[in-house]
């Protein structure tokens, strides 16, 4: 198993193979629908967006967080969100911000796979239902942006240490384990 150190380079991403199991160490941000919408809207309007988005490893997750007495935040649970919810937004996120890796569950559309191929991005599948175990890999919370969107929709910054295991389910060549399963199902019918 390979440990990927973030931020990832395009060559790091393009070296990954479909089906490979990896762990992630380093900075990771979270983002769901509302975070994507705000980031794209702000950038189109020339308003500043957090630098962490550029070249990010983006976890489709709405973590459950707890604010400590000293004002810091601690993650309680961090399960992956169904990534298909972001299908319409993700190609532009990848292109505009140079997203290098997306962590989620369930895969994404052929349009997202095409943007990943063009820009050098991969989709890393996390196990659904493992929110407590995955939270253990999010070592520390470095902050939050756009908390006005709500806890689940805000952009959280984490430092990770061997976060995973994750499976390369969509690679930077446009290949998708999800599409292969669908193709096999159709062929077998």
GROMACS elastic network, one bead per residue, 0.5 to 0.9 nm:
[ bonds ]
;  ai    aj funct       b0    kb
    1    20     6  0.76464   500
    1    21     6  0.56222   500
    1    22     6  0.55231   500
    1    23     6  0.74901   500
    1   165     6  0.87383   500
    2    20     6  0.82785   500
    2    21     6  0.68383   500
    2    23     6  0.62832   500
    2    24     6  0.85661   500
    3    22     6  0.56568   500
    3    24     6  0.56094   500
    3    25     6  0.68086   500
    3   162     6  0.67529   500
    3   163     6  0.88259   500
    4     7     6  0.87243   500
    4     8     6  0.74586   500
    4    12     6  0.80570   500
    4    22     6  0.68691   500
    4    23     6  0.60399   500
    4    25     6  0.60889   500
    4    26     6  0.83341   500
    4   162     6  0.84400   500
    5     8     6  0.65356   500
    5    23     6  0.86809   500
    5    24     6  0.60422   500
    5    26     6  0.56917   500
    5    27     6  0.84958   500
    6     9     6  0.82312   500
    6    24     6  0.70504   500
    6    25     6  0.61683   500
    6    27     6  0.58599   500
    6    28     6  0.76003   500
    6    56     6  0.80467   500
    6    57     6  0.71954   500
    7    26     6  0.69525   500
    7    27     6  0.66580   500
    7    28     6  0.82928   500
    7    55     6  0.68299   500
    7    56     6  0.64928   500
    7    57     6  0.70441   500
    7   100     6  0.81650   500
    8    11     6  0.81339   500
    8    12     6  0.59705   500
    8    13     6  0.67939   500
    8    55     6  0.73309   500
    8    56     6  0.77510   500
    8    57     6  0.76237   500
    8   100     6  0.63438   500
    8   101     6  0.79004   500
    9    12     6  0.50919   500
    9    13     6  0.64661   500
    9    14     6  0.87131   500
    9    55     6  0.80653   500
    9   100     6  0.73212   500
    9   120     6  0.86622   500
   10    13     6  0.51636   500
   10    14     6  0.61165   500
   10    15     6  0.86375   500
   10   100     6  0.69723   500
   10   119     6  0.80680   500
   10   120     6  0.54276   500
   10   121     6  0.73963   500
   11    14     6  0.50195   500
   11    15     6  0.61091   500
   11    16     6  0.89463   500
   11   120     6  0.79614   500
   12    15     6  0.54033   500
   12    16     6  0.70014   500
   13    16     6  0.55980   500
   13    17     6  0.89711   500
   13   100     6  0.68478   500
   13   101     6  0.76244   500
   13   120     6  0.63047   500
   13   121     6  0.61375   500
   13   122     6  0.64246   500
   13   171     6  0.79514   500
   13   172     6  0.66821   500
   14    17     6  0.80081   500
   14   117     6  0.89028   500
   14   120     6  0.62811   500
   14   121     6  0.76298   500
   14   122     6  0.81188   500
   14   171     6  0.75075   500
   14   172     6  0.54663   500
   14   173     6  0.74877   500
   15   172     6  0.84342   500
   16    19     6  0.89392   500
   16    20     6  0.70661   500
   16   122     6  0.81307   500
   16   168     6  0.72691   500
   16   171     6  0.68255   500
   16   172     6  0.77588   500
   17    20     6  0.56111   500
   17   168     6  0.66933   500
   17   169     6  0.88084   500
   17   170     6  0.87208   500
   17   171     6  0.63770   500
   17   172     6  0.84845   500
   17   173     6  0.89926   500
   18    21     6  0.89301   500
   18   167     6  0.79206   500
   18   168     6  0.51826   500
   18   169     6  0.58276   500
   18   170     6  0.63909   500
   18   171     6  0.56819   500
   18   175     6  0.71217   500
   18   176     6  0.73164   500
   18   177     6  0.71512   500
   19   167     6  0.58371   500
   19   168     6  0.51605   500
   19   169     6  0.59959   500
   19   170     6  0.84727   500
   19   171     6  0.88942   500
   19   177     6  0.74159   500
   20   166     6  0.83598   500
   20   167     6  0.56896   500
   20   168     6  0.53583   500
   20   169     6  0.81437   500
   21   124     6  0.88531   500
   21   164     6  0.87664   500
   21   165     6  0.64611   500
   21   166     6  0.56248   500
   21   168     6  0.64413   500
   22   124     6  0.83501   500
   22   162     6  0.86595   500
   22   163     6  0.86659   500
   22   164     6  0.70087   500
   22   165     6  0.58185   500
   22   166     6  0.52620   500
   22   167     6  0.61993   500
   22   168     6  0.74441   500
   23   161     6  0.82339   500
   23   163     6  0.51884   500
   23   165     6  0.52588   500
   23   166     6  0.60281   500
   23   167     6  0.86945   500
   24    27     6  0.87859   500
   24    28     6  0.86135   500
   24   137     6  0.87383   500
   24   160     6  0.67746   500
   24   161     6  0.66590   500
   24   162     6  0.51818   500
   24   164     6  0.66676   500
   24   165     6  0.82677   500
   24   166     6  0.81963   500
   25    28     6  0.84326   500
   25   137     6  0.85951   500
   25   159     6  0.73422   500
   25   162     6  0.51347   500
   25   163     6  0.62673   500
   26   158     6  0.79948   500
   26   159     6  0.51825   500
   26   161     6  0.65061   500
   26   162     6  0.86131   500
   26   163     6  0.89701   500
   27    52     6  0.84783   500
   27    56     6  0.79559   500
   27    57     6  0.73799   500
   27   157     6  0.70695   500
   27   158     6  0.57023   500
   27   160     6  0.61855   500
   28    52     6  0.84678   500
   28    56     6  0.67509   500
   28    57     6  0.51594   500
   28    58     6  0.60711   500
   28    59     6  0.68718   500
   28   138     6  0.85366   500
   28   156     6  0.83263   500
   28   157     6  0.60624   500
   28   158     6  0.52958   500
   28   159     6  0.63019   500
   28   160     6  0.68956   500
   29    52     6  0.73143   500
   29    53     6  0.74243   500
   29    56     6  0.69726   500
   29    57     6  0.63955   500
   29    58     6  0.51267   500
   29    59     6  0.60078   500
   29    60     6  0.87179   500
   29   155     6  0.63993   500
   29   156     6  0.54649   500
   29   158     6  0.61316   500
   29   159     6  0.87749   500
   30    35     6  0.85626   500
   30    57     6  0.84773   500
   30    58     6  0.55393   500
   30    60     6  0.57866   500
   30    61     6  0.56357   500
   30    62     6  0.71314   500
   30    63     6  0.80847   500
   30   153     6  0.84574   500
   30   154     6  0.76446   500
   30   155     6  0.52125   500
   30   156     6  0.52149   500
   30   157     6  0.68011   500
   30   158     6  0.82465   500
   31    34     6  0.77168   500
   31    35     6  0.53474   500
   31    36     6  0.66114   500
   31    58     6  0.66307   500
   31    59     6  0.62681   500
   31    60     6  0.53141   500
   31    61     6  0.61219   500
   31    62     6  0.71512   500
   31   152     6  0.83372   500
   31   153     6  0.64282   500
   31   154     6  0.66984   500
   31   155     6  0.53157   500
   31   156     6  0.74843   500
   32    35     6  0.55321   500
   32    36     6  0.62986   500
   32    37     6  0.88017   500
   32    59     6  0.83603   500
   32    60     6  0.55500   500
   32    61     6  0.63473   500
   32    62     6  0.68456   500
   32    81     6  0.76799   500
   32    83     6  0.84302   500
   32    85     6  0.82124   500
   32    86     6  0.72164   500
   32   152     6  0.76926   500
   32   153     6  0.56266   500
   32   154     6  0.78747   500
   32   155     6  0.81677   500
   33    36     6  0.52603   500
   33    37     6  0.62437   500
   33    38     6  0.87311   500
   33    60     6  0.88652   500
   33    85     6  0.70913   500
   33    86     6  0.60241   500
   33    89     6  0.79388   500
   33   153     6  0.70635   500
   34    37     6  0.50142   500
   34    38     6  0.60908   500
   34    39     6  0.85000   500
   34   149     6  0.70361   500
   34   153     6  0.57437   500
   34   154     6  0.77236   500
   35    38     6  0.52093   500
   35    39     6  0.60481   500
   35    40     6  0.85534   500
   35   146     6  0.77525   500
   35   149     6  0.77800   500
   35   153     6  0.59293   500
   35   154     6  0.61188   500
   35   155     6  0.63064   500
   36    39     6  0.52518   500
   36    40     6  0.61422   500
   36    41     6  0.84498   500
   36    86     6  0.79609   500
   36    89     6  0.66863   500
   36    90     6  0.77741   500
   36    93     6  0.71978   500
   37    40     6  0.53904   500
   37    41     6  0.60184   500
   37    42     6  0.85197   500
   37    89     6  0.73713   500
   38    41     6  0.50522   500
   38    42     6  0.59080   500
   38    43     6  0.83857   500
   38    49     6  0.88051   500
   38   146     6  0.87898   500
   39    42     6  0.52713   500
   39    43     6  0.60899   500
   39    44     6  0.85859   500
   39    48     6  0.87542   500
   39    49     6  0.61497   500
   39    50     6  0.84049   500
   39    53     6  0.84828   500
   39    93     6  0.83173   500
   40    43     6  0.51955   500
   40    44     6  0.60996   500
   40    45     6  0.85860   500
   40    49     6  0.87425   500
   40    89     6  0.84624   500
   40    92     6  0.78774   500
   40    93     6  0.70325   500
   40    96     6  0.81221   500
   41    44     6  0.52107   500
   41    45     6  0.62087   500
   41    46     6  0.86664   500
   41    47     6  0.83642   500
   42    45     6  0.51351   500
   42    46     6  0.61528   500
   42    48     6  0.65300   500
   42    49     6  0.65549   500
   43    46     6  0.50766   500
   43    47     6  0.56208   500
   43    48     6  0.65755   500
   43    49     6  0.65215   500
   43    96     6  0.85799   500
   44    47     6  0.75751   500
   45    48     6  0.88634   500
   46    49     6  0.89133   500
   48    51     6  0.85015   500
   49    52     6  0.84685   500
   49    53     6  0.75475   500
   50    53     6  0.59862   500
   50    54     6  0.80730   500
   50   145     6  0.76877   500
   51    54     6  0.57623   500
   51    55     6  0.88832   500
   52    55     6  0.74954   500
   52    56     6  0.62603   500
   52   157     6  0.79859   500
   53    56     6  0.51322   500
   53    57     6  0.81782   500
   53    58     6  0.79030   500
   53    97     6  0.64424   500
   53    98     6  0.83058   500
   53    99     6  0.72857   500
   54    96     6  0.83705   500
   54    98     6  0.57509   500
   54    99     6  0.63297   500
   54   100     6  0.88074   500
   55    94     6  0.86939   500
   55    97     6  0.62757   500
   55   100     6  0.55605   500
   55   101     6  0.84108   500
   56    97     6  0.79890   500
   56    98     6  0.73237   500
   56   100     6  0.58380   500
   56   101     6  0.68465   500
   56   102     6  0.84247   500
   57    99     6  0.64428   500
   57   100     6  0.58280   500
   57   102     6  0.58283   500
   57   103     6  0.74417   500
   58    61     6  0.87934   500
   58    99     6  0.71761   500
   58   100     6  0.80402   500
   58   101     6  0.61402   500
   58   103     6  0.61120   500
   58   104     6  0.86847   500
   59    62     6  0.88859   500
   59    80     6  0.72566   500
   59    81     6  0.85016   500
   59   101     6  0.83133   500
   59   102     6  0.57645   500
   59   104     6  0.61294   500
   60    79     6  0.86074   500
   60    80     6  0.57130   500
   60    81     6  0.52937   500
   60    82     6  0.74866   500
   60    83     6  0.63821   500
   60    86     6  0.87391   500
   60   102     6  0.71550   500
   60   103     6  0.59476   500
   60   104     6  0.50926   500
   60   105     6  0.81090   500
   61    78     6  0.63759   500
   61    79     6  0.60941   500
   61    81     6  0.50496   500
   61    82     6  0.85961   500
   61   103     6  0.84354   500
   61   104     6  0.72861   500
   61   152     6  0.73494   500
   61   153     6  0.83167   500
   62    77     6  0.89157   500
   62    78     6  0.67588   500
   62    79     6  0.74128   500
   62    80     6  0.76402   500
   62    81     6  0.70757   500
   62   151     6  0.69986   500
   62   153     6  0.60040   500
   62   154     6  0.77198   500
   62   155     6  0.87743   500
   62   156     6  0.88263   500
   63    75     6  0.67844   500
   63    76     6  0.74333   500
   63    77     6  0.57592   500
   63    79     6  0.69083   500
   63    80     6  0.86793   500
   63   131     6  0.84821   500
   63   135     6  0.83861   500
   63   151     6  0.72746   500
   63   152     6  0.58020   500
   63   153     6  0.87456   500
   63   156     6  0.82898   500
   64    74     6  0.87369   500
   64    75     6  0.60890   500
   64    76     6  0.54411   500
   64    77     6  0.51767   500
   64    78     6  0.64308   500
   64    79     6  0.89965   500
   64   151     6  0.71614   500
   64   152     6  0.70550   500
   65    73     6  0.64429   500
   65    74     6  0.56466   500
   65    76     6  0.55287   500
   65    77     6  0.73045   500
   65    78     6  0.87170   500
   65   151     6  0.73515   500
   65   152     6  0.88314   500
   66    72     6  0.84854   500
   66    73     6  0.55963   500
   66    74     6  0.52448   500
   66    75     6  0.63401   500
   66    76     6  0.68129   500
   67    70     6  0.80984   500
   67    71     6  0.59776   500
   67    72     6  0.57708   500
   67    74     6  0.63512   500
   67    75     6  0.88734   500
   68    71     6  0.53290   500
   68    72     6  0.53512   500
   68    73     6  0.58076   500
   68    74     6  0.70721   500
   69    72     6  0.73909   500
   70    73     6  0.87819   500
   72   141     6  0.77180   500
   72   142     6  0.84278   500
   72   143     6  0.79630   500
   73   140     6  0.81475   500
   73   141     6  0.60483   500
   73   142     6  0.82067   500
   73   143     6  0.75601   500
   73   144     6  0.89400   500
   74   139     6  0.89296   500
   74   140     6  0.70568   500
   74   141     6  0.64305   500
   75    78     6  0.71606   500
   75   135     6  0.62880   500
   75   136     6  0.83836   500
   75   138     6  0.74571   500
   75   139     6  0.86388   500
   75   140     6  0.79337   500
   75   141     6  0.73643   500
   76   131     6  0.84387   500
   76   132     6  0.69152   500
   76   135     6  0.65255   500
   76   136     6  0.86794   500
   77   130     6  0.85960   500
   77   133     6  0.79750   500
   77   134     6  0.74260   500
   77   135     6  0.52506   500
   77   136     6  0.84718   500
   78   130     6  0.79584   500
   78   132     6  0.64683   500
   78   133     6  0.82322   500
   78   134     6  0.60148   500
   78   135     6  0.50311   500
   78   136     6  0.88167   500
   78   138     6  0.84866   500
   79   104     6  0.85192   500
   79   126     6  0.82049   500
   79   127     6  0.79709   500
   79   128     6  0.63572   500
   79   129     6  0.64656   500
   79   130     6  0.60415   500
   79   132     6  0.74375   500
   79   133     6  0.87208   500
   79   134     6  0.67433   500
   79   135     6  0.77134   500
   80    83     6  0.80589   500
   80   103     6  0.74070   500
   80   105     6  0.58039   500
   80   125     6  0.86326   500
   80   126     6  0.64599   500
   80   127     6  0.73990   500
   80   128     6  0.60922   500
   80   129     6  0.81477   500
   80   130     6  0.83643   500
   80   131     6  0.73455   500
   80   134     6  0.88161   500
   81    84     6  0.87884   500
   81    85     6  0.83059   500
   81   104     6  0.59160   500
   81   105     6  0.62357   500
   81   106     6  0.86118   500
   81   128     6  0.81051   500
   82    85     6  0.62271   500
   82    86     6  0.84003   500
   82   104     6  0.64242   500
   82   105     6  0.51298   500
   82   106     6  0.57695   500
   82   107     6  0.78126   500
   82   108     6  0.89464   500
   82   128     6  0.87837   500
   83    86     6  0.56969   500
   83    87     6  0.71468   500
   83   102     6  0.88900   500
   83   103     6  0.83701   500
   83   104     6  0.55829   500
   83   105     6  0.57989   500
   83   106     6  0.61839   500
   83   107     6  0.61199   500
   83   108     6  0.61237   500
   84    87     6  0.50600   500
   84    88     6  0.84745   500
   84   105     6  0.84217   500
   84   106     6  0.69748   500
   84   107     6  0.65157   500
   84   108     6  0.50898   500
   84   109     6  0.69646   500
   85    88     6  0.78259   500
   85    89     6  0.87062   500
   85   108     6  0.85855   500
   86    89     6  0.53001   500
   86    90     6  0.56978   500
   86   108     6  0.80757   500
   87    90     6  0.54826   500
   87    91     6  0.73814   500
   87   108     6  0.61364   500
   87   109     6  0.60279   500
   87   111     6  0.77344   500
   87   112     6  0.65562   500
   88    91     6  0.70640   500
   88    92     6  0.82538   500
   88   109     6  0.87511   500
   88   111     6  0.84756   500
   88   112     6  0.83064   500
   89    92     6  0.58855   500
   89    93     6  0.63995   500
   89    94     6  0.89561   500
   89   112     6  0.89136   500
   90    94     6  0.60353   500
   90    95     6  0.85002   500
   90   108     6  0.89290   500
   90   111     6  0.88390   500
   90   112     6  0.63011   500
   90   115     6  0.84121   500
   91    94     6  0.52063   500
   91    95     6  0.62106   500
   91    96     6  0.84989   500
   91   111     6  0.67995   500
   91   112     6  0.50830   500
   91   113     6  0.82950   500
   91   114     6  0.80613   500
   91   115     6  0.53376   500
   91   116     6  0.77125   500
   92    95     6  0.50284   500
   92    96     6  0.56911   500
   92    97     6  0.80717   500
   92   112     6  0.88895   500
   92   115     6  0.80764   500
   93    96     6  0.52733   500
   93    97     6  0.56475   500
   93    98     6  0.73628   500
   93    99     6  0.68686   500
   94    97     6  0.56402   500
   94    98     6  0.50665   500
   94   100     6  0.75066   500
   94   112     6  0.83813   500
   94   115     6  0.66716   500
   94   116     6  0.70716   500
   94   119     6  0.70618   500
   94   120     6  0.87840   500
   94   121     6  0.74791   500
   95    98     6  0.55350   500
   95    99     6  0.74339   500
   95   115     6  0.68946   500
   95   116     6  0.85347   500
   95   118     6  0.85142   500
   95   119     6  0.64902   500
   96    99     6  0.82101   500
   98   119     6  0.69266   500
   98   120     6  0.80990   500
   98   121     6  0.80079   500
   99   102     6  0.74906   500
   99   116     6  0.87559   500
   99   119     6  0.83107   500
   99   120     6  0.82688   500
   99   121     6  0.64234   500
   99   122     6  0.89152   500
  100   116     6  0.82414   500
  100   119     6  0.81424   500
  100   120     6  0.63619   500
  100   122     6  0.64661   500
  100   123     6  0.88306   500
  101   116     6  0.88606   500
  101   120     6  0.86501   500
  101   121     6  0.52429   500
  101   123     6  0.57880   500
  101   124     6  0.69803   500
  102   121     6  0.76005   500
  102   122     6  0.62955   500
  102   124     6  0.59750   500
  102   125     6  0.83678   500
  103   122     6  0.85851   500
  103   123     6  0.59066   500
  103   125     6  0.58051   500
  103   126     6  0.64623   500
  103   166     6  0.79550   500
  104   107     6  0.72775   500
  104   123     6  0.74714   500
  104   124     6  0.65497   500
  104   125     6  0.53324   500
  104   126     6  0.55956   500
  104   127     6  0.82915   500
  104   128     6  0.84932   500
  105   108     6  0.87322   500
  105   124     6  0.81544   500
  105   125     6  0.52918   500
  105   126     6  0.57024   500
  105   127     6  0.68747   500
  105   128     6  0.64660   500
  106   125     6  0.73229   500
  106   126     6  0.88600   500
  106   128     6  0.88047   500
  106   178     6  0.78146   500
  107   123     6  0.73520   500
  107   124     6  0.86411   500
  107   125     6  0.72917   500
  107   169     6  0.72104   500
  107   170     6  0.74725   500
  107   176     6  0.80442   500
  107   177     6  0.84015   500
  107   178     6  0.64345   500
  107   179     6  0.89724   500
  108   111     6  0.81594   500
  108   112     6  0.61947   500
  108   113     6  0.71280   500
  108   123     6  0.82641   500
  108   170     6  0.83614   500
  108   176     6  0.88126   500
  108   178     6  0.83930   500
  109   112     6  0.52569   500
  109   113     6  0.63839   500
  109   114     6  0.87317   500
  110   114     6  0.60976   500
  110   115     6  0.86737   500
  110   174     6  0.81058   500
  110   176     6  0.86591   500
  110   179     6  0.85009   500
  111   114     6  0.50879   500
  111   115     6  0.64122   500
  111   116     6  0.87049   500
  112   115     6  0.50750   500
  112   116     6  0.61723   500
  112   117     6  0.86234   500
  112   174     6  0.88213   500
  113   117     6  0.61997   500
  113   118     6  0.87152   500
  113   121     6  0.86336   500
  113   122     6  0.83798   500
  113   123     6  0.86406   500
  113   170     6  0.69507   500
  113   171     6  0.79076   500
  113   172     6  0.77934   500
  113   173     6  0.82522   500
  113   174     6  0.50574   500
  113   175     6  0.73169   500
  113   176     6  0.75776   500
  114   117     6  0.50598   500
  114   118     6  0.62425   500
  114   119     6  0.86019   500
  114   172     6  0.86882   500
  114   173     6  0.83956   500
  114   174     6  0.58147   500
  115   118     6  0.51178   500
  115   119     6  0.59665   500
  115   120     6  0.80254   500
  115   121     6  0.78572   500
  115   172     6  0.88897   500
  115   174     6  0.83311   500
  116   119     6  0.53107   500
  116   120     6  0.53358   500
  116   122     6  0.62514   500
  116   123     6  0.83678   500
  116   170     6  0.84059   500
  116   171     6  0.75100   500
  116   172     6  0.54608   500
  116   173     6  0.75905   500
  116   174     6  0.66403   500
  117   120     6  0.55742   500
  117   121     6  0.67363   500
  117   122     6  0.83282   500
  117   171     6  0.75299   500
  117   175     6  0.85682   500
  118   121     6  0.82757   500
  118   172     6  0.78238   500
  118   173     6  0.82826   500
  118   174     6  0.85371   500
  119   172     6  0.79265   500
  120   171     6  0.86036   500
  120   172     6  0.52683   500
  120   173     6  0.81380   500
  121   170     6  0.87334   500
  121   171     6  0.71561   500
  121   172     6  0.53345   500
  121   173     6  0.89633   500
  122   168     6  0.69691   500
  122   169     6  0.78269   500
  122   170     6  0.56543   500
  122   172     6  0.53596   500
  122   173     6  0.88133   500
  122   174     6  0.88189   500
  123   167     6  0.82242   500
  123   168     6  0.60267   500
  123   169     6  0.57613   500
  123   171     6  0.64899   500
  123   172     6  0.84635   500
  123   176     6  0.88378   500
  124   166     6  0.55596   500
  124   167     6  0.52357   500
  124   169     6  0.57092   500
  124   170     6  0.70590   500
  124   171     6  0.86084   500
  125   128     6  0.88921   500
  125   165     6  0.87357   500
  125   166     6  0.53610   500
  125   167     6  0.50556   500
  125   168     6  0.64195   500
  125   169     6  0.58599   500
  125   170     6  0.84877   500
  126   130     6  0.83199   500
  126   134     6  0.84026   500
  126   164     6  0.69662   500
  126   165     6  0.71037   500
  126   166     6  0.51449   500
  126   167     6  0.69644   500
  127   130     6  0.58853   500
  127   131     6  0.84378   500
  127   134     6  0.85145   500
  127   164     6  0.85836   500
  127   165     6  0.82313   500
  127   166     6  0.76179   500
  128   131     6  0.73601   500
  129   132     6  0.83739   500
  130   133     6  0.53727   500
  130   134     6  0.60056   500
  130   135     6  0.85046   500
  131   134     6  0.51986   500
  131   135     6  0.60484   500
  131   136     6  0.88547   500
  132   135     6  0.51122   500
  132   136     6  0.66883   500
  133   136     6  0.53782   500
  133   137     6  0.73627   500
  133   164     6  0.86875   500
  134   137     6  0.54931   500
  134   138     6  0.71222   500
  134   163     6  0.67984   500
  134   164     6  0.65407   500
  134   165     6  0.86895   500
  135   138     6  0.52296   500
  135   139     6  0.78872   500
  135   163     6  0.84751   500
  136   139     6  0.65368   500
  136   160     6  0.88899   500
  136   161     6  0.88458   500
  136   163     6  0.78340   500
  137   140     6  0.88631   500
  137   159     6  0.86242   500
  137   160     6  0.55987   500
  137   161     6  0.55761   500
  137   162     6  0.60897   500
  137   164     6  0.69409   500
  138   141     6  0.74072   500
  138   158     6  0.59950   500
  138   159     6  0.60605   500
  138   161     6  0.67845   500
  138   162     6  0.87070   500
  138   163     6  0.66765   500
  139   158     6  0.70713   500
  139   159     6  0.57223   500
  139   160     6  0.52080   500
  139   161     6  0.63066   500
  139   163     6  0.88171   500
  140   157     6  0.85113   500
  140   158     6  0.56079   500
  140   159     6  0.53719   500
  140   160     6  0.71456   500
  141   144     6  0.80542   500
  141   156     6  0.72612   500
  141   157     6  0.57602   500
  141   159     6  0.64884   500
  142   156     6  0.77598   500
  142   157     6  0.52222   500
  142   158     6  0.55136   500
  142   159     6  0.69691   500
  143   155     6  0.86189   500
  143   156     6  0.60855   500
  143   157     6  0.53369   500
  143   158     6  0.75000   500
  144   147     6  0.66077   500
  144   154     6  0.68408   500
  144   155     6  0.56736   500
  144   157     6  0.60007   500
  145   148     6  0.84671   500
  145   154     6  0.60261   500
  145   155     6  0.51068   500
  145   156     6  0.64664   500
  145   157     6  0.82570   500
  146   149     6  0.57982   500
  146   150     6  0.78851   500
  146   151     6  0.89826   500
  146   153     6  0.81355   500
  146   154     6  0.51217   500
  146   155     6  0.63639   500
  146   156     6  0.88349   500
  147   150     6  0.53596   500
  147   151     6  0.60842   500
  147   152     6  0.87360   500
  147   153     6  0.76250   500
  147   155     6  0.74649   500
  147   156     6  0.87695   500
  148   151     6  0.80355   500
  148   153     6  0.87380   500
  148   154     6  0.73219   500
  149   152     6  0.78677   500
  149   153     6  0.55225   500
  149   154     6  0.55657   500
  150   153     6  0.53887   500
  150   154     6  0.58675   500
  151   154     6  0.55171   500
  151   155     6  0.85951   500
  151   156     6  0.88571   500
  152   155     6  0.84223   500
  153   156     6  0.89343   500
  160   163     6  0.58182   500
  161   164     6  0.89792   500
  162   165     6  0.78488   500
  163   166     6  0.79224   500
  164   167     6  0.85856   500
  166   169     6  0.87166   500
  167   170     6  0.88162   500
  168   171     6  0.63537   500
  168   176     6  0.87629   500
  168   177     6  0.84553   500
  169   175     6  0.81056   500
  169   176     6  0.57488   500
  169   177     6  0.52140   500
  169   178     6  0.71961   500
  170   173     6  0.82043   500
  170   174     6  0.67023   500
  170   175     6  0.55254   500
  170   177     6  0.63839   500
  170   178     6  0.79754   500
  171   174     6  0.57688   500
  171   175     6  0.54838   500
  171   176     6  0.66722   500
  171   177     6  0.89996   500
  172   175     6  0.73249   500
  173   176     6  0.89923   500
  175   178     6  0.89267   500
  175   179     6  0.77872   500
  175   180     6  0.82977   500
  176   179     6  0.51762   500
  176   180     6  0.63303   500
  176   181     6  0.87601   500
  177   180     6  0.50357   500
  177   181     6  0.62954   500
  177   182     6  0.87392   500
  178   181     6  0.52085   500
  178   182     6  0.63645   500
  178   183     6  0.86900   500
  179   182     6  0.50195   500
  179   183     6  0.60316   500
  179   184     6  0.85385   500
  180   183     6  0.50436   500
  180   184     6  0.61439   500
  180   185     6  0.85781   500
  181   184     6  0.51582   500
  181   185     6  0.61846   500
  181   186     6  0.87181   500
  182   185     6  0.50567   500
  182   186     6  0.62391   500
  182   187     6  0.85663   500
  183   186     6  0.52433   500
  183   187     6  0.61260   500
  183   188     6  0.86229   500
  184   188     6  0.60347   500
  184   189     6  0.86703   500
  185   188     6  0.51762   500
  185   189     6  0.63642   500
  186   189     6  0.53473   500
